[in-house]
Amino acid sequence: MDNLLSEEHIMLRDMVRKFAKEKIEPVSSDNEHNKTFPRDIINEASEMGLMGIAFPDEYGGAGMDYISYMIAIEEISRACASTGVIISAHSSLACDPIYRFGTEEQKQKYLPDMLSGQKIGAFSLSESNAGSDAGNTQTTAVKKGDKWILNGSKLWATNGREADVFVLLASTDPSLKTKGVTAFIVEADTPGYSVGKVERKLGIRASSTTEIILDNVELPESALLGEINKGFKLAMVTLDGGRLGIASQALGIARASIEDAIKYAKEREQFGQAIVNFQAIQWMIADMWCQYESAWLLTWRASKMKNEGLNYSREAAMAKLVASEAAMFCANKCIQIHGGNGYTEEFKAERYYRDAKITEIYEGTSEIQRLVISRSLIMER
Ligand SMILES: Cc1cc2nc3c(=O)[nH]c(=O)nc-3n(C[C@H](O)[C@H](O)[C@H](O)COP(=O)(O)OP(=O)(O)OC[C@H]3O[C@@H](n4cnc5c(N)ncnc54)[C@H](O)[C@@H]3O)c2cc1C
């Protein structure tokens, strides 16, 4: 696959791989076990420009492309899937809509601090009754004079506990349902805003997932992001980019599973020889690699299309669907190759398996990705 990457991409990959191996990997299991947000790692990633990879340098970004973003999220997630989603949610779900839909004033106000990692971003679309049916927003934003008053409660915000800046969706006209949803930029220190329940999760435990409570949160008009009642479209465009991040996170988990499985199979002996000599093990390794490379190629293609400004919704959904299933497949086989050891916390296989599952759920479940893909195929015929 190296022949599809430029020299700059390979240099970036080697740099992030080294950082992930030396700095992230040694602490990833402890952070996950203790549910600790990896603050030091995020600070170091910020210094390396990894909190603003695919954003122009005029706003403080690293000025790289989406293939660079894919490479970096994969390498980071290979060492720690929690860190991967912290950076991906910050970049794709918070910085990207501000960059894409924000006024010049909003971009100047938020992006330099966010892209340099001084401020962490989050995205709050989901609610208890607005999951796959994301437009069914019950949180309201009512205009009073020159202020917006927000009330309601959002669920599942990645980075919710640590974030300083939220892109948050609220209903500005409940009678219009999906067409009455609007996006706002909400700062975490606004009176009436608070973090509610912090979820206890199966995996990615070093990343926080929280409820957000809005109790008469008063926002100035300048907090409105994009156009009134155009928030659902903004959210869908944002999620296209987010799916590249999650596909890349899934690639990292798949790759880690393959590398650990091969290493273990070479070391573990049964029946007087290394288990890697058994054809059953070799076939599992071959199947894992085929799934990983297929997913990599789809993610690379979708990232390339985003670089070129093409419509890549279907390709992003395909990349996310295939990569998340590859991550689950590879993590499952990684445990199988580890035998009983794979079921224990002594080895990372069980963490890969727990981390892989979320990639089939967030930023649109696999069923929703299949809907996106099939609808676009049916519509164009
Ligand atoms: C760890 C974590 C982090 C998250 N981070 C964020 C975040 O940062 N910001 C945010 O806004 N949200 C976030 N989410 C929410 C996530 O995007 C939703 O959980 C997801 O979209 C699914 O919604 P739901 O949980 O309500 O499931 P439901 O929508 O209730 O789905 C339940 C089941 O029904 C299926 N289903 C639903 N509708 C259909 C349909 N039309 N056709 C076929 N099958 C269907 C689903 O595929 C699923 O299998 C996060 C969730 C988790 C668990």
The ligand as an SDF file (V2000), in Angstrom:
LIG
                    3D

 53 58  0  0  0  0  0  0  0  0999 V2000
  -19.1080    5.3890   23.1920 C   0  0  0  0  0  0  0  0  0  0  0  0
  -20.0470    6.2360   22.3860 C   0  0  0  0  0  0  0  0  0  0  0  0
  -19.6230    7.4760   21.9270 C   0  0  0  0  0  0  0  0  0  0  0  0
  -20.5140    8.2880   21.2040 C   0  0  0  0  0  0  0  0  0  0  0  0
  -20.1110    9.5500   20.8140 N   0  0  0  0  0  0  0  0  0  0  0  0
  -21.0390   10.4170   20.2990 C   0  0  0  0  0  0  0  0  0  0  0  0
  -20.7160   11.7950   20.0880 C   0  0  0  0  0  0  0  0  0  0  0  0
  -19.5840   12.2440   20.2960 O   0  0  0  0  0  0  0  0  0  0  0  0
  -21.7100   12.6190   19.6820 N   0  0  0  0  0  0  0  0  0  0  0  0
  -22.9750   12.1790   19.4240 C   0  0  0  0  0  0  0  0  0  0  0  0
  -23.8240   12.9940   19.0570 O   0  0  0  0  0  0  0  0  0  0  0  0
  -23.2960   10.8620   19.5830 N   0  0  0  0  0  0  0  0  0  0  0  0
  -22.3630    9.9850   20.0110 C   0  0  0  0  0  0  0  0  0  0  0  0
  -22.6930    8.6440   20.2100 N   0  0  0  0  0  0  0  0  0  0  0  0
  -24.0410    8.1780   19.8750 C   0  0  0  0  0  0  0  0  0  0  0  0
  -24.0520    7.1990   18.6990 C   0  0  0  0  0  0  0  0  0  0  0  0
  -23.8020    7.8580   17.5000 O   0  0  0  0  0  0  0  0  0  0  0  0
  -25.3920    6.4650   18.7480 C   0  0  0  0  0  0  0  0  0  0  0  0
  -25.3350    5.5890   19.8630 O   0  0  0  0  0  0  0  0  0  0  0  0
  -25.6610    5.6850   17.4800 C   0  0  0  0  0  0  0  0  0  0  0  0
  -25.8860    6.5620   16.4090 O   0  0  0  0  0  0  0  0  0  0  0  0
  -26.8600    4.7400   17.6280 C   0  0  0  0  0  0  0  0  0  0  0  0
  -27.9540    5.3720   18.2120 O   0  0  0  0  0  0  0  0  0  0  0  0
  -28.6960    4.6610   19.4520 P   0  0  0  0  0  0  0  0  0  0  0  0
  -27.6650    4.3120   20.4510 O   0  0  0  0  0  0  0  0  0  0  0  0
  -29.8080    5.5220   19.9080 O   0  0  0  0  0  0  0  0  0  0  0  0
  -29.2630    3.3070   18.8590 O   0  0  0  0  0  0  0  0  0  0  0  0
  -30.6910    3.1170   18.1420 P   0  0  0  0  0  0  0  0  0  0  0  0
  -30.8770    4.1610   17.1080 O   0  0  0  0  0  0  0  0  0  0  0  0
  -31.7310    2.9460   19.1810 O   0  0  0  0  0  0  0  0  0  0  0  0
  -30.4640    1.7290   17.3990 O   0  0  0  0  0  0  0  0  0  0  0  0
  -30.6990    0.4640   18.0030 C   0  0  0  0  0  0  0  0  0  0  0  0
  -30.6040   -0.5940   16.9130 C   0  0  0  0  0  0  0  0  0  0  0  0
  -31.6220   -0.3700   15.9150 O   0  0  0  0  0  0  0  0  0  0  0  0
  -31.0260   -0.2540   14.6360 C   0  0  0  0  0  0  0  0  0  0  0  0
  -31.7840    0.6940   13.8140 N   0  0  0  0  0  0  0  0  0  0  0  0
  -32.2300    1.9370   14.1800 C   0  0  0  0  0  0  0  0  0  0  0  0
  -32.8540    2.5080   13.1390 N   0  0  0  0  0  0  0  0  0  0  0  0
  -32.7750    1.6530   12.0970 C   0  0  0  0  0  0  0  0  0  0  0  0
  -33.2200    1.6820   10.7440 C   0  0  0  0  0  0  0  0  0  0  0  0
  -33.8600    2.7300   10.2270 N   0  0  0  0  0  0  0  0  0  0  0  0
  -32.9790    0.5870    9.9790 N   0  0  0  0  0  0  0  0  0  0  0  0
  -32.3210   -0.4750   10.4750 C   0  0  0  0  0  0  0  0  0  0  0  0
  -31.8730   -0.5630   11.7330 N   0  0  0  0  0  0  0  0  0  0  0  0
  -32.0960    0.4870   12.5330 C   0  0  0  0  0  0  0  0  0  0  0  0
  -29.6180    0.2490   14.9070 C   0  0  0  0  0  0  0  0  0  0  0  0
  -28.7430   -0.0230   13.8240 O   0  0  0  0  0  0  0  0  0  0  0  0
  -29.2750   -0.5540   16.1600 C   0  0  0  0  0  0  0  0  0  0  0  0
  -28.8750   -1.8380   15.8070 O   0  0  0  0  0  0  0  0  0  0  0  0
  -21.8060    7.8230   20.9030 C   0  0  0  0  0  0  0  0  0  0  0  0
  -22.2080    6.5580   21.3530 C   0  0  0  0  0  0  0  0  0  0  0  0
  -21.3610    5.7780   22.0940 C   0  0  0  0  0  0  0  0  0  0  0  0
  -21.8530    4.4430   22.6020 C   0  0  0  0  0  0  0  0  0  0  0  0
  1  2  1  0
  2  3  1  0
  2 52  2  0
  3  4  2  0
  4  5  1  0
  4 50  1  0
  5  6  2  0
  6  7  1  0
  6 13  1  0
  7  8  2  0
  7  9  1  0
  9 10  1  0
 10 11  2  0
 10 12  1  0
 12 13  2  0
 13 14  1  0
 14 15  1  0
 14 50  1  0
 15 16  1  0
 16 17  1  0
 16 18  1  0
 18 19  1  0
 18 20  1  0
 20 21  1  0
 20 22  1  0
 22 23  1  0
 23 24  1  0
 24 25  2  0
 24 26  1  0
 24 27  1  0
 27 28  1  0
 28 29  2  0
 28 30  1  0
 28 31  1  0
 31 32  1  0
 32 33  1  0
 33 34  1  0
 33 48  1  0
 34 35  1  0
 35 36  1  0
 35 46  1  0
 36 37  1  0
 36 45  1  0
 37 38  2  0
 38 39  1  0
 39 40  1  0
 39 45  2  0
 40 41  1  0
 40 42  2  0
 42 43  1  0
 43 44  2  0
 44 45  1  0
 46 47  1  0
 46 48  1  0
 48 49  1  0
 50 51  2  0
 51 52  1  0
 52 53  1  0
M  END
$$$$
